């Protein structure tokens, strides 16, 4: 298949998808868990509806130390994105978007798995309830959030190193644990 830039999955999606050659991935509600494999470096993922299932994002070449994922969660109502495993990704930039004409103070929810994740940034006009399972996390920055009507809530795994954790514009909550 050539000449297509976005791999978009519909509501009946389930299974494994080879994503080589695509610059963007998108899904909403899913019938079963999905795996995106052979993902090109720089290919972003957009989640547009409550998924009800897990998703795995695995790079074609994850040997670098600065691999990144641009993740957008967008909807006019809060989206529960379930668990996303980001294999071989060190940096995740999350845009939490309220697509309503007037910002309504919604919160999206995500569990981010993948023990290579070291840096997470959050921006956008919607709140985010995030569980970041990576024990390698050393930087979390939600200063890019723009609404005081929604908040960012972060719960970490047992971190193996010290970390810099920064909240955003709302009444944020950070629950971090250090491995002993």
C-alpha positions as CSV (number, residue, x, y, z in Angstrom):
1,X,0.0,0.0,0.0
2,X,1.5,3.4,-1.0
3,X,0.4,7.0,-1.0
4,X,-1.4,6.9,2.3
5,X,-0.1,8.8,5.4
6,X,-2.6,7.9,8.1
7,X,-3.6,4.5,9.4
8,X,-7.0,5.0,10.9
9,X,-8.8,2.1,12.7
10,X,-12.6,1.9,13.0
11,X,-14.7,0.8,15.9
12,X,-14.5,-2.9,14.8
13,X,-10.7,-2.9,15.0
14,X,-8.8,-5.6,16.8
15,X,-5.5,-7.4,16.2
16,X,-2.1,-6.5,14.9
17,X,-1.3,-3.8,12.3
18,X,2.0,-3.3,10.5
19,X,2.3,0.5,10.5
20,X,5.5,1.0,8.4
21,X,5.2,3.8,5.9
22,X,2.5,5.7,7.9
23,X,3.3,9.1,9.4
24,X,0.2,9.1,11.7
25,X,-2.0,6.5,13.5
26,X,-5.5,7.1,14.8
27,X,-8.2,5.0,16.6
28,X,-11.3,5.5,18.7
29,X,-13.4,2.7,20.2
30,X,-11.9,-0.8,19.7
31,X,-13.4,-4.3,19.6
32,X,-10.2,-5.8,21.0
33,X,-6.7,-4.9,21.8
34,X,-4.5,-3.5,19.0
35,X,-0.8,-3.6,18.3
36,X,0.9,-1.2,16.0
37,X,4.2,-2.7,14.9
38,X,7.1,-1.4,12.7
39,X,6.0,2.2,13.5
40,X,8.3,4.8,11.8
41,X,10.1,7.2,14.0
42,X,8.0,10.3,14.5
43,X,4.6,8.7,13.7
44,X,2.1,10.2,16.0
45,X,-1.0,8.5,17.6
46,X,-4.4,10.2,18.0
47,X,-7.1,8.7,20.2
48,X,-10.6,10.0,19.5
49,X,-13.0,8.0,21.7
50,X,-13.0,5.8,24.7
51,X,-11.2,2.7,23.6
52,X,-12.3,0.0,25.9
53,X,-9.2,-1.9,25.0
54,X,-5.4,-1.8,25.2
55,X,-3.0,-0.6,22.5
56,X,0.6,-1.2,21.9
57,X,2.9,1.1,19.9
58,X,6.2,-0.5,18.9
59,X,8.8,1.3,16.8
60,X,10.5,-0.3,13.8
61,X,13.8,0.8,15.2
62,X,14.0,1.5,18.9
63,X,17.7,1.4,19.3
64,X,18.1,5.1,19.7
65,X,18.1,6.8,23.1
66,X,15.7,9.7,22.1
67,X,12.8,8.0,20.4
68,X,9.6,9.9,20.9
69,X,5.8,9.6,20.5
70,X,3.4,12.5,20.0
71,X,0.1,11.3,21.5
72,X,-3.1,13.3,21.2
73,X,-6.3,12.5,23.0
74,X,-9.1,14.6,21.7
75,X,-12.8,14.7,22.3
76,X,-15.7,16.9,23.4
77,X,-16.3,14.6,26.3
78,X,-13.7,12.9,28.6
79,X,-12.0,9.9,26.9
80,X,-10.8,6.8,28.8
81,X,-8.0,5.7,26.6
82,X,-7.2,2.6,28.7
83,X,-3.6,1.3,28.6
84,X,-1.1,2.3,25.9
85,X,2.2,0.5,25.9
86,X,5.0,2.6,24.2
87,X,7.7,0.1,23.4
88,X,11.2,1.5,23.0
89,X,10.0,5.1,23.4
90,X,11.9,7.4,25.7
91,X,9.8,10.6,25.3
92,X,6.1,11.0,25.2
93,X,4.5,14.3,24.4
94,X,0.8,14.2,25.2
95,X,-1.8,16.7,24.0
96,X,-5.0,16.5,26.0
97,X,-7.6,18.3,23.9
98,X,-11.1,19.4,24.6
99,X,-12.6,19.6,21.1
100,X,-15.8,21.3,22.2
101,X,-16.5,24.8,20.9
102,X,-16.4,26.1,24.5
103,X,-13.9,24.4,26.8
104,X,-15.9,22.4,29.3
105,X,-13.4,21.3,31.9
106,X,-13.2,17.6,30.8
107,X,-10.5,15.1,31.8
108,X,-9.1,12.3,29.7
109,X,-7.7,9.2,31.3
110,X,-4.7,7.1,30.3
111,X,-2.4,4.4,31.7
112,X,1.0,4.7,29.9
113,X,3.1,1.5,30.1
114,X,6.6,1.0,28.8
115,X,9.7,1.0,31.0
116,X,11.8,3.0,28.5
117,X,9.7,6.2,29.0
118,X,11.9,8.8,30.7
119,X,10.2,12.1,29.8
120,X,6.5,13.0,29.6
121,X,5.2,16.4,28.6
122,X,1.5,17.4,28.7
123,X,-0.2,20.3,26.9
124,X,-3.7,21.2,25.8
125,X,-7.0,22.6,27.1
126,X,-8.3,19.4,28.8
127,X,-7.3,17.7,32.0
128,X,-5.5,14.4,32.1
129,X,-5.6,11.6,34.7
130,X,-2.4,9.7,33.9
131,X,-0.8,6.6,35.4
132,X,2.8,6.4,34.2
133,X,4.0,2.9,34.9
134,X,7.6,3.5,33.7
135,X,10.1,3.2,36.6
136,X,12.7,5.1,34.4
137,X,10.7,8.4,34.5
138,X,13.0,11.3,35.3
139,X,10.9,14.3,34.0
140,X,7.2,15.1,33.9
141,X,6.1,18.6,32.8
142,X,2.5,19.6,32.5
143,X,3.2,23.4,32.3
144,X,1.8,23.3,28.8
145,X,-1.8,22.8,30.0
146,X,-3.8,26.0,29.5
147,X,-7.0,25.5,31.5
148,X,-7.6,26.1,35.1
149,X,-11.0,24.3,34.9
150,X,-9.3,20.9,34.5
151,X,-6.4,19.4,36.3
152,X,-3.6,17.0,35.6
153,X,-3.3,14.0,37.9
154,X,-0.1,11.9,37.7
155,X,0.5,8.6,39.5
156,X,3.9,7.0,38.9
157,X,5.4,3.6,39.2
158,X,8.2,3.0,41.7
159,X,10.8,5.4,40.2
160,X,14.4,4.2,40.2
161,X,15.9,7.7,40.0
162,X,15.1,11.1,41.2
163,X,12.6,13.0,39.0
164,X,11.5,16.5,38.2
165,X,7.7,16.7,38.3
166,X,6.0,19.9,37.2
167,X,2.2,20.6,37.2
168,X,0.1,22.9,35.0
169,X,-2.5,25.6,35.2
170,X,-5.1,23.6,37.1
171,X,-5.2,22.2,40.6
172,X,-2.9,19.3,39.8
173,X,-2.2,16.2,41.8
174,X,1.1,14.2,41.7
175,X,1.5,10.9,43.5
176,X,5.0,9.7,42.9
177,X,6.8,6.7,44.5
178,X,10.5,6.0,44.7
179,X,11.8,2.4,44.6
180,X,13.5,1.5,47.8
